[in-house]
Amino acid sequence: MWVTLDSVRHTGAHWTDTSTNAEDINFNINKRFQFHTVSAAIATIRSQVRISNDKAGTWKLGQRITGRLTGTENGKYLVHTATGMPGEMEDSVSAEGNVQINGDEVRIKIVKTIKMAGAKLKWGVANCFLTI
């Protein structure tokens, strides 16, 4: 969701970052950020992310699973320009695909929202739907 900037950014600037989530589900994460606006010493940064796993690889969700899972993530971050610290954040993820679990093909869909204001983190909808 977040990236450490290595140089000064100006309103309208875009930059990209690529990473891998190797926790419960292994995802390749291709991020595109935009420095959207600055108002009253608060910078608004927006993100658009493409999420995918390696088609030939495996990932874990309590057990080994293979298949194809793709999706998107969209975020909005309010950052204090004087300190660089985030003030508020809103992020939503939607990913789905067909996978093999114990020899059965299953359609899986993951939907998640996260909101943070000040020091309070609030998880919104966090669902995982399986269809056999």
N, C-alpha and C positions, 0 to 999 in steps of 0.2 A: 504494500500500500504506500510506502514512503520511500523516498530516495534522498541521499545526501548530495547536495549540490557542490560541485567543485569549482564553480565560477559564478560571477554576478549574472543575474538574469533580469531581463527587462520585460515590461508588459508586452504581450504578444509573442514572446519567445516560446519555442517548442524544443523539447529534448526527449531522448529515448533512453531506456534502460532495459536490460534483459537479465532475468534471474531464474532460479529454479527453486520451487518449494519442494522440499524432500521430507516433509513431515508425514501426515497420514496419507495424503494422496500426492504423488509426485507429478507436479505440473511444470511446464515451461511457461514462463510469464514474460510477455513482451509488452512493455509499458510505453505509453506516449503521454507526456505531460505538456500542459500549456500554462504559462504564467498569464492568467486571465486579466485581472484588474488589481489596482491598489486604491484603497479608500480609507481615510482616517487611520493610517499606519497599519492597516490590515491588508495583506496580499491574499488574493484568491487564486489558487492553483487547481486546475481540473486535470483529471486523468482518464484515459481510455486504455483498457488493457485487453489483450487477447490471451486466452488461456488454452493450453493444449497439453496432452501427454504424448509420450512417444508411443506410436502405434504398435511397435514391436516390443516395447518394454513392458514392465509390470509395475504396479503400484499397490499400495496397501490401504485397506479400510477394514482393519481387523483381521484380514486374511489376504492372500495373494489373489490378485485380479488382473486380467489382461483385457485389452480392448481400446477403444477410441473414445476420448472425452474431450469436448471443446466448449468454450464459452467466452463470456466477456465480464469485465469488471469496470464500473464507472465510479469515479470519486470526485469529491470536492473538498478542498482543504483550505482553511483560513489560518494564515500564519502571521504572527506579529513581526513586522519588519525590523524593529529595533533589536529583538532577541533571536529571531529565527525559530522560535518555539511555536508549535501548533496550538491554536486556540480552540478550533472546532474542526470536526472531520465527519464526513458522511461517505460511506462506501457500500456499493451493492455488487454482488456476484451472482451470476447465473451460468451454470455449466450443465451439459447433458451429453449422453451418448450411449452406445451399446457396448456392453462388457460381458465377459465370461466369468461366472462365479460357480464354482463346483460343477463345471461342465454344462451349465445352463446359460443361455444368452439372456441378458437382462438389460432393460432400458433404465438408465439412472439419470436423475435430474437433481441438481444441487442448487438451492437458492439461499442466499445469505445477505443480510444487511448489518452494518455496524455504524453506530453513531457515537461520537465523543464530543463532549462539551466541557471545557476546563479539565478537571481531573476525573470526571465521571465518564466511564465507558459503558455504553449500552448496546447489547446485542439485540438486533431486531429479529426478524424471521430467519430461522436457520433450519431449513428442511432438506431432507434427502428422500426422494421418491424412487421406489423401485417398481418396475413392471415386468412380470415374467410372461 
